Amino acid sequence: MKAGYFNDEFPGVSGNDAAGTVEEVGEGVTNVKKGDRVLFQCWWKPADRGAFQQYCLADAATGIAKIPANLSFDEAATIPSGFATAVIGLYGEREAPMPMGRGGRTGLTAPWEATGKGTYSGPALVIGGASSVAIQLLKLSGYSPIITTASAHNEAYCKAAGATHVIDYHKVAYPDLPAAVAQITSAAVSVVYDAISLEDSQKAAWQILASRGNLIVTLPPVVGKAGADAEDGKRLVWTFGSVHDPANHTVSDAMYRALPGLLAEGVIKPNAIEVLPGGLAGISGGLERLSRGNVSGVKLVARPQETLYSNE
Ligand SMILES: NC(=O)c1ccc[n+]([C@@H]2O[C@H](COP(=O)([O-])OP(=O)(O)OC[C@H]3O[C@@H](n4cnc5c(N)ncnc54)[C@H](OP(=O)(O)O)[C@@H]3O)[C@@H](O)[C@H]2O)c1
């Protein structure tokens, strides 16, 4: 909303990620039934599809998965967008178009495809390891070492996710990151996932990336044009983490088929969570904290059913 896009209709209900119990199913729906616990990615147009309300419509054909018993609703609700953004960025099929002016696809094989698990080797870099599930995905793909940047207090968190080396970005500024990575490995870094995508982090990532490697960014690219390979074959991918865009359906449908099993096995774990007080009333304070950079190593969760209204 602050950025001025997506919410351009009134009435509008925001909220991209949700988890809950199926209350009713539409005609012809067979993959979920009343009473199932599900997580799903929302699309906030029209308003009855936004996540920031107690009851919302989910699309049974796209972006919905049953929640295995080892996950709470709060944990499950943090998965859809973060997971989709990383998966679509890392494993989008090579020739598919990108929506909304974005571009580039890595063509890497996802770990749930027949030959995907452990198929890659060599180093990978994740910028912003505390914010993303990308470390877990790259580990499943076989990359090692997995180097990441995070605050020092999130080192254990990133290592539990699969990082082998954590560089404190408060101590090592991004212009110095290439030298810090070179001290860890002299092998070619063929994939970099930049979850933060600041100008400095993208420049460092591009410099570290090997020829014919893939850099995935989450915000507008500053080091090249998404979808247009550089002369040395470096590829810039600007991911768009929505499963609802038809251009993403091939990769995201396969991802959703695999997701319940990955979560049940524990090979993909949700990010740590913090539940906001006051239900929906807590969201504005949470957004304020996010905009000030005061959220570290957790995803914020609101429980609409706990909302206190002034007339109660
Ligand atoms: N392209 C898409 O479709 C798409 C989808 C979703 C999000 N995004 C964008 O991706 C970005 C991240 O979103 P998010 O939801 O993952 O954020 P988030 O989890 O709220 O980000 C908070 C984390 O970012 C880390 N961080 C902040 N500055 C950092 C830096 N300079 N270097 C390394 N880590 C840093 C912090 O790590 P420490 O606590 O360790 O300091 C913190 O844990 C946002 O700009 C968002 O708009 C794009």
The ligand as an SDF file (V2000), in Angstrom:
LIG
                    3D

 48 52  0  0  0  0  0  0  0  0999 V2000
    9.3730  -10.1590   -6.0050 N   0  0  0  0  0  0  0  0  0  0  0  0
    8.4030  -10.6030   -5.2300 C   0  0  0  0  0  0  0  0  0  0  0  0
    7.4360  -11.2120   -5.7010 O   0  0  0  0  0  0  0  0  0  0  0  0
    8.4910  -10.3840   -3.7520 C   0  0  0  0  0  0  0  0  0  0  0  0
    7.7180  -11.1880   -2.9010 C   0  0  0  0  0  0  0  0  0  0  0  0
    7.8510  -11.0160   -1.5310 C   0  0  0  0  0  0  0  0  0  0  0  0
    8.7020  -10.0320   -1.0310 C   0  0  0  0  0  0  0  0  0  0  0  0
    9.4010   -9.2480   -1.9070 N   0  0  0  0  0  0  0  0  0  0  0  0
   10.3360   -8.2370   -1.3950 C   0  0  0  0  0  0  0  0  0  0  0  0
   11.4340   -8.9280   -0.8130 O   0  0  0  0  0  0  0  0  0  0  0  0
   11.9620   -8.1640    0.2530 C   0  0  0  0  0  0  0  0  0  0  0  0
   12.0650   -9.0510    1.4840 C   0  0  0  0  0  0  0  0  0  0  0  0
   10.7530   -9.4050    1.9010 O   0  0  0  0  0  0  0  0  0  0  0  0
   10.5520  -10.3690    3.1240 P   0  0  0  0  0  0  0  0  0  0  0  0
    9.1040  -10.5080    3.3670 O   0  0  0  0  0  0  0  0  0  0  0  0
   11.3890  -11.5900    2.9430 O   0  0  0  0  0  0  0  0  0  0  0  0
   11.1720   -9.4760    4.2560 O   0  0  0  0  0  0  0  0  0  0  0  0
   11.3210   -9.7170    5.8170 P   0  0  0  0  0  0  0  0  0  0  0  0
   11.3710  -11.1600    6.1840 O   0  0  0  0  0  0  0  0  0  0  0  0
   10.3460   -8.8810    6.5290 O   0  0  0  0  0  0  0  0  0  0  0  0
   12.7400   -9.0550    5.9870 O   0  0  0  0  0  0  0  0  0  0  0  0
   13.2830   -8.9140    7.2720 C   0  0  0  0  0  0  0  0  0  0  0  0
   14.6580   -9.5370    7.2750 C   0  0  0  0  0  0  0  0  0  0  0  0
   15.4590   -8.8670    6.2940 O   0  0  0  0  0  0  0  0  0  0  0  0
   16.7890   -8.9640    6.7140 C   0  0  0  0  0  0  0  0  0  0  0  0
   17.5530   -7.8370    6.1930 N   0  0  0  0  0  0  0  0  0  0  0  0
   17.1900   -6.5460    6.1900 C   0  0  0  0  0  0  0  0  0  0  0  0
   18.1750   -5.8100    5.6180 N   0  0  0  0  0  0  0  0  0  0  0  0
   19.1530   -6.6730    5.2640 C   0  0  0  0  0  0  0  0  0  0  0  0
   20.3870   -6.5290    4.6100 C   0  0  0  0  0  0  0  0  0  0  0  0
   20.8430   -5.3310    4.2300 N   0  0  0  0  0  0  0  0  0  0  0  0
   21.1160   -7.6450    4.3700 N   0  0  0  0  0  0  0  0  0  0  0  0
   20.6740   -8.8730    4.7610 C   0  0  0  0  0  0  0  0  0  0  0  0
   19.5110   -9.0640    5.3890 N   0  0  0  0  0  0  0  0  0  0  0  0
   18.7510   -7.9740    5.6340 C   0  0  0  0  0  0  0  0  0  0  0  0
   16.7450   -8.9130    8.2070 C   0  0  0  0  0  0  0  0  0  0  0  0
   17.7450   -9.8300    8.5970 O   0  0  0  0  0  0  0  0  0  0  0  0
   18.4800   -9.7250   10.0170 P   0  0  0  0  0  0  0  0  0  0  0  0
   17.3710   -9.8030   11.0090 O   0  0  0  0  0  0  0  0  0  0  0  0
   19.3730  -10.9190   10.0140 O   0  0  0  0  0  0  0  0  0  0  0  0
   19.1880   -8.4110   10.0410 O   0  0  0  0  0  0  0  0  0  0  0  0
   15.3240   -9.3710    8.5880 C   0  0  0  0  0  0  0  0  0  0  0  0
   15.3200  -10.6160    9.2680 O   0  0  0  0  0  0  0  0  0  0  0  0
   11.0240   -6.9550    0.4440 C   0  0  0  0  0  0  0  0  0  0  0  0
   11.5990   -5.8430   -0.1760 O   0  0  0  0  0  0  0  0  0  0  0  0
    9.7690   -7.3890   -0.2930 C   0  0  0  0  0  0  0  0  0  0  0  0
    9.0650   -6.2640   -0.8040 O   0  0  0  0  0  0  0  0  0  0  0  0
    9.3220   -9.4270   -3.2410 C   0  0  0  0  0  0  0  0  0  0  0  0
  1  2  1  0
  2  3  2  0
  2  4  1  0
  4  5  1  0
  4 48  2  0
  5  6  2  0
  6  7  1  0
  7  8  2  0
  8  9  1  0
  8 48  1  0
  9 10  1  0
  9 46  1  0
 10 11  1  0
 11 12  1  0
 11 44  1  0
 12 13  1  0
 13 14  1  0
 14 15  2  0
 14 16  1  0
 14 17  1  0
 17 18  1  0
 18 19  2  0
 18 20  1  0
 18 21  1  0
 21 22  1  0
 22 23  1  0
 23 24  1  0
 23 42  1  0
 24 25  1  0
 25 26  1  0
 25 36  1  0
 26 27  1  0
 26 35  1  0
 27 28  2  0
 28 29  1  0
 29 30  1  0
 29 35  2  0
 30 31  1  0
 30 32  2  0
 32 33  1  0
 33 34  2  0
 34 35  1  0
 36 37  1  0
 36 42  1  0
 37 38  1  0
 38 39  2  0
 38 40  1  0
 38 41  1  0
 42 43  1  0
 44 45  1  0
 44 46  1  0
 46 47  1  0
M  CHG  2   8   1  16  -1
M  END
$$$$
